[in-house]
Amino acid sequence: MIDSHCHLDLPAFANDWEAVVAESQAQGVRRMLIPGTTESGWRKQCLMAQRISCLDIAFGLHPYFFPTQADKALTTLADRLADTGRSAALVAVGEIGIDASIDTPLDKQQYLFEEQLGLAARHHLPVILHHRRSHHLLIESLKRCQFSGGGVVHAFSGSEQVAKSYIDLGFRLGVGGTITYARAKKTRQTIGKTDINHLLLETDAPDMPLAGRQGSRNSPVFLAEVATALAQLHNTTLAAVSEQTDSNYQSVFGRVNHCK
């Protein structure tokens, strides 16, 4: 299995991230992707990936942490992508997107998002998308920018129609702990009707705890529980889910080898 989205660089893992990677590997998680959210975090991600070869990384400016000087931050991101572009560990631009639940004006968020789409296109990288009540804006931007690099819609939730819109644009859908909750009927229904060829596994650790683990730190160690829930939705085996989602990850990010 591959965890396509976990924030092992955050303070919640400051004291034991290497142990978490080792335990995750023991549980069958052979790769983990750490998305970037801020300028200050990119260097730490590089150092982590240098330490452990099964860690992939992405650099991005997350809308939650909207930079005070957006254009300056974009220049820094462009420089960082150019400097690190030859590193095999760098596989995407992200986590980027638009979030309608925060105070930052949507037009400013959309500008930052579209500029980062341009950087991803320039460096031939896929993107990792963040959304919250913003699918229509993200899809609008992807079409306006004619972005064809694909990527993944992190923590997808939405209708079958929205899912199809992203898939038609070349994106996979990130599937995490939400599907382990019986009450998440809409998301479970959409994911259950979406071919596994279009899905990736993720935890979003340390956030998005799985059912039965509310209030505790989430971890890629628990990725098999997400995979098991997905297998149940599709009436298939855990092995089939693992094999197909690993293949999907390789198609998007070009990485699939084991930790060393």
C-alpha positions as CSV (number, residue, x, y, z in Angstrom):
1,M,0.0,0.0,0.0
2,I,1.0,3.6,-0.5
3,D,-0.1,6.6,1.6
4,S,-0.5,9.3,-0.9
5,H,-1.1,12.1,1.6
6,C,0.4,12.3,5.2
7,H,1.9,15.2,7.0
8,L,4.8,13.5,8.8
9,D,6.6,16.9,8.9
10,L,4.1,18.4,11.3
11,P,4.8,18.9,15.0
12,A,2.6,15.9,15.9
13,F,5.3,13.7,14.6
14,A,8.3,15.7,15.7
15,N,9.6,13.2,18.2
16,D,8.9,9.9,16.4
17,W,8.4,10.3,12.6
18,E,11.2,7.8,11.8
19,A,9.6,5.2,14.1
20,V,6.2,5.9,12.5
21,V,7.7,5.3,9.0
22,A,9.3,2.0,10.2
23,E,6.1,0.8,11.8
24,S,4.1,1.8,8.7
25,Q,6.5,-0.2,6.6
26,A,6.0,-3.2,8.9
27,Q,2.3,-2.8,8.3
28,G,2.7,-3.0,4.5
29,V,2.9,0.7,3.6
30,R,5.8,0.9,1.2
31,R,5.7,4.6,0.3
32,M,4.4,7.8,1.9
33,L,4.0,11.2,0.2
34,I,4.5,14.3,2.4
35,P,2.7,17.3,0.8
36,G,4.1,20.8,1.4
37,T,2.0,23.6,2.9
38,T,4.4,26.5,3.7
39,E,7.8,27.9,2.7
40,S,9.3,27.0,6.1
41,G,8.3,23.4,5.7
42,W,10.0,22.6,2.3
43,R,13.5,22.3,3.6
44,K,12.4,20.0,6.4
45,Q,10.7,17.8,3.8
46,C,13.8,17.6,1.8
47,L,15.9,16.5,4.8
48,M,13.3,13.9,5.7
49,A,13.3,12.4,2.2
50,Q,17.1,12.4,2.2
51,R,17.0,10.3,5.4
52,I,14.5,7.8,4.3
53,S,14.1,6.8,0.6
54,C,10.5,5.7,0.8
55,L,9.3,9.3,1.4
56,D,8.1,11.3,-1.5
57,I,7.6,15.1,-1.2
58,A,5.6,17.9,-2.8
59,F,6.0,21.7,-2.4
60,G,3.0,24.0,-2.3
61,L,1.4,27.0,-0.7
62,H,-1.7,25.8,1.1
63,P,-4.6,28.3,1.2
64,Y,-4.9,27.9,5.1
65,F,-1.4,29.5,5.3
66,F,-1.9,32.2,2.7
67,P,1.4,34.1,2.4
68,T,1.5,37.7,3.4
69,Q,3.4,38.5,0.2
70,A,1.9,36.1,-2.3
71,D,4.1,37.0,-5.3
72,K,7.3,36.7,-3.2
73,A,6.2,33.3,-2.0
74,L,5.5,32.2,-5.5
75,T,9.0,33.3,-6.6
76,T,10.4,31.3,-3.7
77,L,8.4,28.3,-4.7
78,A,9.5,28.6,-8.3
79,D,13.2,28.7,-7.2
80,R,12.7,25.7,-4.9
81,L,11.1,23.7,-7.6
82,A,13.9,24.5,-10.0
83,D,16.6,23.7,-7.3
84,T,15.0,20.4,-6.3
85,G,13.6,19.5,-9.7
86,R,16.2,16.8,-10.3
87,S,15.5,15.1,-6.9
88,A,13.6,11.9,-7.4
89,A,11.8,12.5,-4.1
90,L,10.0,15.6,-5.5
91,V,6.9,14.3,-7.3
92,A,4.3,17.0,-7.3
93,V,3.2,20.6,-6.5
94,G,0.9,20.7,-3.5
95,E,-1.0,20.8,-1.4
96,I,-2.7,23.7,-3.2
97,G,-6.2,24.7,-3.8
98,I,-9.2,26.9,-2.7
99,D,-11.0,26.8,0.6
100,A,-14.3,28.6,1.0
101,S,-14.4,28.1,4.8
102,I,-11.6,30.6,5.6
103,D,-11.5,34.4,5.6
104,T,-9.0,34.9,2.7
105,P,-10.9,36.3,-0.3
106,L,-11.6,33.6,-2.9
107,D,-10.2,35.7,-5.7
108,K,-6.9,35.9,-4.0
109,Q,-6.9,32.2,-3.3
110,Q,-7.8,31.5,-6.9
111,Y,-4.9,33.7,-8.1
112,L,-2.4,31.8,-5.9
113,F,-3.9,28.5,-7.0
114,E,-3.6,29.3,-10.7
115,E,-0.1,30.6,-10.4
116,Q,0.9,27.3,-8.8
117,L,-0.8,25.4,-11.6
118,G,1.4,27.3,-14.0
119,L,4.5,26.3,-12.0
120,A,3.4,22.7,-12.0
121,A,2.9,22.8,-15.8
122,R,6.3,24.4,-16.3
123,H,8.0,21.7,-14.3
124,H,5.9,18.8,-15.7
125,L,4.6,17.9,-12.3
126,P,1.1,16.7,-11.2
127,V,-0.7,18.6,-8.4
128,I,-2.3,17.7,-5.1
129,L,-5.6,19.6,-4.7
130,H,-7.1,20.9,-1.4
131,H,-10.8,21.7,-1.5
132,R,-13.6,22.8,0.8
133,R,-16.9,24.0,-0.7
134,S,-14.8,24.9,-3.8
135,H,-15.1,22.1,-6.4
136,H,-16.7,24.5,-8.9
137,L,-13.8,27.0,-8.5
138,L,-11.1,24.4,-8.8
139,I,-12.6,22.8,-11.9
140,E,-13.1,26.3,-13.4
141,S,-9.4,27.1,-12.8
142,L,-8.2,23.8,-14.1
143,K,-10.1,24.3,-17.3
144,R,-9.2,28.0,-17.7
145,C,-5.5,27.2,-17.2
146,Q,-5.8,24.2,-19.5
147,F,-3.9,22.2,-16.9
148,S,-3.2,18.7,-18.2
149,G,-0.7,17.4,-15.7
150,G,-3.2,15.5,-13.6
151,G,-2.8,14.7,-9.9
152,V,-5.0,13.9,-7.0
153,V,-8.0,15.5,-5.3
154,H,-7.0,15.1,-1.7
155,A,-9.7,13.8,0.7
156,F,-12.3,13.7,-2.0
157,S,-15.9,14.2,-1.0
158,G,-18.6,15.1,-3.4
159,S,-21.1,13.8,-5.9
160,E,-20.6,11.3,-8.6
161,Q,-20.9,14.1,-11.1
162,V,-18.1,16.1,-9.5
163,A,-16.0,13.0,-9.3
164,K,-16.5,12.4,-13.0
165,S,-15.5,16.0,-13.7
166,Y,-12.1,15.6,-12.0
167,I,-11.6,12.2,-13.6
168,D,-12.3,13.6,-17.0
169,L,-9.6,16.2,-16.3
170,G,-7.1,13.5,-15.6
171,F,-7.2,13.4,-11.8
172,R,-7.4,10.6,-9.3
173,L,-9.5,10.9,-6.1
174,G,-7.8,10.6,-2.7
175,V,-9.7,8.2,-0.4
176,G,-9.1,8.4,3.4
177,G,-10.7,7.8,6.8
178,T,-14.0,9.4,5.8
179,I,-15.2,6.1,4.2
180,T,-14.7,4.3,7.5
181,Y,-17.7,6.2,9.0
182,A,-21.1,4.7,8.3
183,R,-22.6,8.2,8.5
184,A,-20.6,9.4,5.5
185,K,-23.2,8.0,3.1
186,K,-22.7,10.4,0.2
187,T,-18.9,10.0,0.1
188,R,-19.1,6.2,0.6
189,Q,-21.7,6.0,-2.2
190,T,-19.6,8.0,-4.6
191,I,-16.4,6.2,-3.9
192,G,-18.2,2.8,-4.1
193,K,-19.4,3.6,-7.6
194,T,-16.0,5.0,-8.8
195,D,-13.7,2.5,-10.5
196,I,-10.7,1.7,-8.3
197,N,-8.5,2.7,-11.3
198,H,-9.3,6.3,-10.4
199,L,-8.5,6.1,-6.6
200,L,-5.6,6.6,-4.3
201,L,-5.3,5.7,-0.6
202,E,-4.4,8.3,2.0
203,T,-4.6,9.0,5.7
204,D,-4.0,12.8,6.0
205,A,-2.1,12.0,9.2
206,P,-2.1,13.4,11.8
207,D,-5.6,14.6,10.9
208,M,-8.8,12.8,9.7
209,P,-8.8,10.0,12.3
210,L,-10.5,6.8,11.3
211,A,-13.8,5.6,12.8
212,G,-13.1,4.3,16.3
213,R,-9.9,6.4,16.6
214,Q,-11.5,9.8,17.1
215,G,-9.5,12.1,19.3
216,S,-6.2,10.3,18.7
217,R,-3.3,11.1,16.3
218,N,-3.9,9.6,12.8
219,S,-1.0,7.8,11.2
220,P,0.0,6.0,8.0
221,V,0.2,2.9,10.3
222,F,-3.6,2.7,9.9
223,L,-3.7,2.8,6.1
224,A,-4.8,-0.8,5.9
225,E,-8.0,0.1,7.6
226,V,-8.8,2.6,4.8
227,A,-7.9,0.0,2.2
228,T,-10.1,-2.6,3.9
229,A,-13.1,-0.2,4.0
230,L,-12.5,0.5,0.3
231,A,-12.4,-3.2,-0.5
232,Q,-15.7,-3.7,1.3
233,L,-17.3,-0.8,-0.7
234,H,-16.2,-2.5,-4.0
235,N,-16.8,-6.1,-2.8
236,T,-13.2,-7.0,-3.6
237,T,-10.1,-8.1,-1.7
238,L,-7.6,-6.0,0.2
239,A,-4.9,-7.4,-2.1
240,A,-6.7,-6.2,-5.2
241,V,-7.2,-2.7,-3.7
242,S,-3.5,-2.5,-2.7
243,E,-2.3,-3.6,-6.1
244,Q,-4.5,-1.3,-8.1
245,T,-4.0,1.8,-5.9
246,D,-0.2,1.2,-6.0
247,S,-0.4,1.1,-9.7
248,N,-2.5,4.3,-9.7
249,Y,0.1,6.1,-7.6
250,Q,2.9,5.1,-10.0
251,S,0.8,6.4,-12.9
252,V,0.4,9.8,-11.2
253,F,3.7,10.3,-9.4
254,G,6.1,7.8,-11.1
255,R,7.1,6.2,-7.8
256,V,6.5,2.8,-6.4
257,N,9.7,1.2,-5.1
258,H,10.1,0.0,-1.6
259,C,11.8,1.8,1.3
260,K,15.5,1.2,1.7
